[in-house]
Amino acid sequence: MRTSVPAALAALVLALPIVLLTDSPAGAAAVFVEVNPDTVRAGDEVSLRASCDDNLEAATVRTGPLGTVTVSPRYGFLTATTKVPAKTKAGTYDVDLTCAGGETATSTLHVVAKVEPARGPATGGGGTAPGRSVPMLIGGGATAVVAGVFLGVVALRRRRLG
């Protein structure tokens, strides 16, 4: 089945307005906001990286624990570094970007509970750990050194005498 050139040209002319009026995926992906790392403990620092249609103007990022942060142009992106307040409760927070041109994007920040271990991991006898065994280890080491020196002196004297 052969199509004529005028029919193919007519189909192209009819399809062109549809292609031009449709949002391209590349344009939709140009506006974003990232939080790095996206999972932190309260009191840790996070970096914000964003992109708008125009990365030459500053934009604002709003989230519960961080409040409002201005991301400024740097290296082709909009960036800022901030600290999650130490009293922030564990949870998931939305991070909302508002560009100067009105574009918006959303990301997520996960804040986890700050847990300090009560003791170290169980990895063995703990012979070098401070406690009751330290004086015994020092005394045993000193005794071994003194015994070695004594035996060395005795061995040298026997050679001279013998």
N, C-alpha and C positions, 0 to 999 in steps of 0.2 A: 504494500500500500504506500503510495507516494503522496506527499503533501506538496502543494505548490508553495512557492516563495511568498506570494501575497497572503496566503492563509496563515503561514507561520509568522509573518510580520504583523498581521492583525492580532494574533494571539499574544505576541510580545507586547504590543501597544496596549492591549486590554489588561495585561498582568502587571505592567509597570506601575500604575497608581497604587495597586494593592501592596506591592513590595515597598514603595516609598512611604506609605502611610503606616506600615507596621513597625512597632518598636523593635529595634534590633537587640539581640541578646547581649552584644558587646556594650551597648549603651546602658542596659540595665545593670550590668556587672560593674560599671565604672563607679558606682556609689556604694561604699561599704564602710564598715567600722570593725576593727579587730581589737581584742584585748589579749595581751601576751604577758604572762601566762593567763589562761582563762579560768584556772582554778588556783586560788591562793588562800593563805591563812590571813586572818586579820592582822594588820600591822605590816604586811609585805608591800613591796612596790609592784606596780603594773605599768606596762607601756601601752599607750593607745596609738593605733595607726588607722587612718581613715583616708578616704578619697571621695571627692565630689567631682562634679562636672568641671569645675574650675578650682584647681588646687593652689591658686595664687592668693586666695582669700581665706582667712581663718574661719573655723566653724566651731560649733559648740557640741559637747557631748554631755549628756545628763544621765545620771544613774543614782540609785538610792544611797549607797554608802559614800560615793565619791562627790556627790553634789554636781555642780556644773564645772566642767573643765574646758578650756579653750585649746583646741588643737591648731597648731600653726604650721605653715608651709615649711617643709624641710625635705630635701632629696626627692622631690617629686610627689611626696605624700604629705598629709597633715598628721603631725605627731605630737605627743606629749607624754610625760612620765609623771605619775602621781602615786601617792601612798594610800592604801586602804586604811582607814582609821582603826586603831587597835580595839576599839569597843564595838566594832561591827559584828552583828550576830550572824551565825552561819545561815546560809541560804543561797538562793539563786536570784540574781538581779538582772533586769534588762538594762542594756547600755544603748541609749538612743542618740544618734547623730542627727544634727540639723545643720545643713549646709547654708551658706549665705544666699544661694539661689533658691532655697526652699526644698531641695531634695532631702530625703530622710533615709536612714538605714538603721537596723537594729542588730545587736549582738547580745551575748549573755556572759555574765561574770558569776562564777561560783565561788563563794566564800565558805571555807571549811573551818571547823573548830580547831583551835590551837591546843594541841594535846602534848604535854611534856611527859616522857616516860618516868615512872616511879623509880626504876632501877635499870641497870644495863642488861643486855641480852645474856642469857645463860649459855656461855661459850666455853666453859671449862672450869678448872679448879680455882682460878683466880689467884694464883700464887704470887703475882706481882701486885695484886690489889692491896691498898692500905688496910690495916687491921691488926689482929693479934699475931699473925704469922710473920710480920715484917721484922720484929726484933730477933726472932728465931732464925730467919734467913740471914740477917746480917751477922749474927753471932756464929752461925755455922760456916759462912763464907770466910770470916776472919780466922776462925779456928783452922780451916783448911789451908789458908795462906801461911799461918804460923807453923803448922805441921810440915808443909812443903819446904819452908826455909830451914827448919830444924833438920829434916832428913837430908837436905842438900849439904848443910854444914857437916853432918856426921859422915856422909859419903866422901866428902873432900878430905876430911881428917884421916879416914881409913886408908885412902890412897897414899897419903904422905907417909903414914906409919908403916904401910905394908910393902 
